[in-house]
Structures are given as C-alpha cells and as structure tokens.
Amino acid sequence: MTLRFGTDGVRGHAETELTPHLVHALGRAAARVLGGGPVVIGRDTRVSGPRLEGELAAGLRAEGLEVHPVGVVPTPAVAHASATRSVTGAMISASHNAFEDNGIKFFAPGGTKLSDEVEERLEAELDGLLHEPQATDDPIDSRSGDQGVGRAWVESVVASVPDRALAGMRLVVDCANGAASAWAPGALERLGAEVDVIHADPDGTNINAGCGSTHPEDLQARVLELGADAGLAFDGDADRVLGVDGDGGLVDGDHLIAICAADRHRRGALADDTVVVTVMANLGFRLAMQELGITVVETAVGDRYVLEALAAGGWSLGGEQSGHVIFPDLATTGDGLLTGVQVLAAVQAAGQTLAGAAEVMTSLPQVLRNVRVAERRPDIADRLAADIAAAETRLGPRGRVLIRPSGTEPLVRVMIEAEDLAVAEAEAALLADAAERASA
C-alpha cells in the first residue's frame, strides 16, 4: 500500500513501509512534480537515515536532478537552505517518533511546505511509478555532507537577536539525541550563554528515547540540580522546542508564543497585533491576549495550517502548544533553536526570569476525552449542538468546549477547559456520553 502524505510529508516504519523501492520511486516522483532545480537533502540521526538519503538521492538523480546531501542537520536548516538558495529541500525525519520510524518531507523552492494540490500530484505520480519494475540504481553514498547548510542556518539564528543577547544566562539544553546535537549548544554559547548539554550523543537508535521535548523530565531535574536559569528541550529534528524555567516548571508552546507575542506587542513588532494558533491553544492564552489587546486567529490542528494563515494575513507570529513556533519574518517553518533564542533574548532584555515572563498567561485546566465510535462522524459537532450550547452556558466566558472528529481514526475528541478541574472533568464526562449516544 502506498504511503499517503499527512500534514508533514510521508512517515512510517523505516524498514517495512519506507522500502527501497518506495523511496527511490518517491525521489523520481518528486523530481517530476517539483521541477528541475537542485535538491538539498538533510536527515536526522536515525540509523535508517543514510539508507533513505541514498535511495531518495538515487531516485532524484535518475530523473536528471542535481542532488546536494547535507548530512545531519535540523529540519529548519533544510528549510533555510531551500529559502536562501531557491531550491527544493527534502528532510528525512520522523520528528518526535521513535527511531524505528522515519519520514520524508519536502520544501518547495523558497522554503515553504507543499500545498495539498502539489502533494496530490506527487501521490498520483508515485502510484504510477510503483507499478513499474523496481529500479536497480545503486543508492548514492553521501556520508560526508555539506556542512555549509548547517552553518548558514546557525548564522541566521544568531543574527536574529543582538550580539551576545544571552550573556550571563546559565542554560541546560536537551538535544533529544537528535539533529540539534551538533548545532544548538554552540549557537547558544556564541550568544553568551553558559550551556550544559544533555542527550546529545546520538547512536542511531536513541533519538527521542526518554528525552527531548516529549520526555523533558531529565531536563527539569538537571536545571534544578545546577540551579540554571532555564532549559530548552528539542525534538528529534529540532523544529520545535519546549522550555523549562529555573524552578523546573515546564513552559509549553502556548507560553512561549505568549511571551513572544507580548514582547513584540510592546516593541510594535507584532504585525496587526495578531497571533495565529490552533484550536488546541489553551483558553488561558486567549484570555491573556485579550487583556493585551492582541487578536487571536484560530486554525485547524497542524503547523501547516498555521503557516497558511500567517501567509494569508501577513502576520508575524504563530504556532502550536507542542512547541512549533513560527516567525515568518525570520524563517519559513517552525524552528526550535530560533524559538528558544527569541524567547530567552526577550526574557533577558526585559530583566525577567523565564518563570516570570511565562506569567503573562495562566493555563486553565484542560480535560481531553477520546470517544471511540463505530464509524467516523464528521458532523458530530452539529449532532451535539444542543449539548455543546448547554455546556458553554454552564461554563461561562472563562470556559471552552471543543468537539472534533479525528481525521484518521473512528474517534470523537472532546476537550473542555474551565477554571476548576473538577468542573472541566464533569462537563467532559457529560459530553463524552452525549457523543457516544449520538454516534450509536
């Protein structure tokens, strides 16, 4: 079965789904659909990365394209190269997944993600190629890589804030044994920070394993142990980040965006005083932005939808609770290192701690329930309109209800936010029962 493009390229088990035949065919399909310019290919630290890189490169070259493998770099480094060189970019990574998985995502020349229409054309071309006899081209050996791509990206991040903007800060950085390992610590040190590094010894199988943004417990403990000012936790391909304050508290994407929104608002650098987030952003974020006079635009879940809204509105800040944060005036995609630098520079310039800056918003209790149903119900919110309206009345202006069907599974997702956790849990239980009845 052909893998389909999701919100972030194709992804699957590296050995059983991303087979040599499929990856080679994907390279050929990409060459045919995306055009004849050079292609920059990066990868994270997974053991399957070199194989997939070689097979993808062979497929691209089979169609006559020039290929520039750049070795292990973060996803935003590939996007930066795509933007500054006006070439197609390809990143081999499964982001926060375990090492057994891998994936391939493309950037159009200019560093932007592919549109739905282009991905559909890619899928159609791939389907046709997979029915042809399997190619025998040898994979391209590209172990050396072009380190200039990573260095140019780091230079752009360092240049995004004043010289030595982090001077005097003591930081702990968790690189998730991923693509940030060779790049992030040095960049932060160049900005004047004293940096302690954990989980930066990739062996091909330890990426994201009990570390990074999906498992920040080691980082929280290390920050407290050292008495550090803050910590940063990247995911495997370093396109997102979470923070840890000096008290060991986790600072999620909502808080990181709120800090940057407040900082830019004060400096008159927030375009139209507008920020873009997904429907999953905490109600506390919305209330905080309302108090600051900042407009909040909502999108569906997925950073690509945030990117689309930012481009359509000409706005300058957006992101997700997971730590994908986008600064369109500085980058074309989510960038964990850039986000960390922007947040910490804002904190430092204001003479605050990260914990103090994060108080710009207070997260309200959020309860999530997944209700399994016999079949997908795209119209579930309409079916539950009366129940939703009643819950919203009971919760009042400092509560929120979100009912949405899963895009991939027969599930209805129920989310309730309220100032009191017990109230949120009670309302979630009521709506989950109503969803079950409506889906019977």
GICORHU-V679175 format. One record per residue. N is the residue number from 1. BURIAL is + if it has 24 or more other C-alpha atoms within 12 Angstrom, else -. Layout:
# GICORHU-V679175
n = (N:N)
burial = (BURIAL:BURIAL)
This chain:
# GICORHU-V679175
n = (1:2:3:4:5:6:7:8:9:10:11:12:13:14:15:16:17:18:19:20:21:22:23:24:25:26:27:28:29:30:31:32:33:34:35:36:37:38:39:40:41:42:43:44:45:46:47:48:49:50:51:52:53:54:55:56:57:58:59:60:61:62:63:64:65:66:67:68:69:70:71:72:73:74:75:76:77:78:79:80:81:82:83:84:85:86:87:88:89:90:91:92:93:94:95:96:97:98:99:100:101:102:103:104:105:106:107:108:109:110:111:112:113:114:115:116:117:118:119:120:121:122:123:124:125:126:127:128:129:130:131:132:133:134:135:136:137:138:139:140:141:142:143:144:145:146:147:148:149:150:151:152:153:154:155:156:157:158:159:160:161:162:163:164:165:166:167:168:169:170:171:172:173:174:175:176:177:178:179:180:181:182:183:184:185:186:187:188:189:190:191:192:193:194:195:196:197:198:199:200:201:202:203:204:205:206:207:208:209:210:211:212:213:214:215:216:217:218:219:220:221:222:223:224:225:226:227:228:229:230:231:232:233:234:235:236:237:238:239:240:241:242:243:244:245:246:247:248:249:250:251:252:253:254:255:256:257:258:259:260:261:262:263:264:265:266:267:268:269:270:271:272:273:274:275:276:277:278:279:280:281:282:283:284:285:286:287:288:289:290:291:292:293:294:295:296:297:298:299:300:301:302:303:304:305:306:307:308:309:310:311:312:313:314:315:316:317:318:319:320:321:322:323:324:325:326:327:328:329:330:331:332:333:334:335:336:337:338:339:340:341:342:343:344:345:346:347:348:349:350:351:352:353:354:355:356:357:358:359:360:361:362:363:364:365:366:367:368:369:370:371:372:373:374:375:376:377:378:379:380:381:382:383:384:385:386:387:388:389:390:391:392:393:394:395:396:397:398:399:400:401:402:403:404:405:406:407:408:409:410:411:412:413:414:415:416:417:418:419:420:421:422:423:424:425:426:427:428:429:430:431:432:433:434:435:436:437:438:439:440)
burial = (-:+:+:+:+:+:+:+:+:+:+:+:-:+:-:-:-:+:+:+:+:+:+:+:+:+:+:+:+:+:+:+:+:+:+:+:+:+:+:+:+:+:+:+:+:+:+:+:+:+:+:+:+:+:+:+:+:+:+:+:+:+:+:-:+:+:+:+:+:+:+:+:+:+:+:+:+:+:+:+:+:+:+:+:+:-:+:+:+:+:+:+:+:+:+:+:+:+:+:+:+:+:+:+:+:+:+:+:+:-:+:+:+:+:-:-:-:-:+:-:-:+:+:+:+:+:-:-:+:+:-:-:-:-:+:-:-:-:+:+:-:+:-:-:+:+:+:-:+:+:+:+:+:+:+:+:+:+:-:+:+:-:-:+:+:+:+:-:+:+:+:+:+:+:+:+:+:+:+:+:+:+:+:+:+:+:+:+:+:+:+:+:+:+:+:+:+:+:+:+:-:+:-:+:+:+:+:+:+:+:+:+:+:+:+:+:+:+:+:+:+:+:+:-:-:-:-:+:+:+:+:+:+:+:+:+:+:+:+:+:+:+:+:+:+:+:+:+:+:+:+:+:+:+:+:+:+:+:+:+:+:+:+:+:+:-:-:-:-:+:+:-:+:+:+:+:+:+:+:+:+:+:+:+:+:+:+:+:+:-:-:+:-:+:+:+:+:+:+:+:+:+:+:+:+:+:+:+:+:+:+:-:-:-:+:+:+:+:+:+:+:+:+:+:+:+:+:+:-:+:+:+:+:+:+:+:+:+:+:+:+:+:+:+:+:+:+:+:+:-:-:+:+:+:+:+:+:+:+:+:+:+:+:+:+:+:+:+:+:+:+:+:+:-:-:+:+:-:-:+:+:-:+:+:-:-:+:+:-:-:+:+:-:-:+:-:-:+:+:+:+:+:+:+:+:+:-:-:-:-:+:+:+:+:+:+:+:+:+:-:-:-:+:+:+:+:+:+:+:+:+:+:+:+:+:+:-:+:+:-)
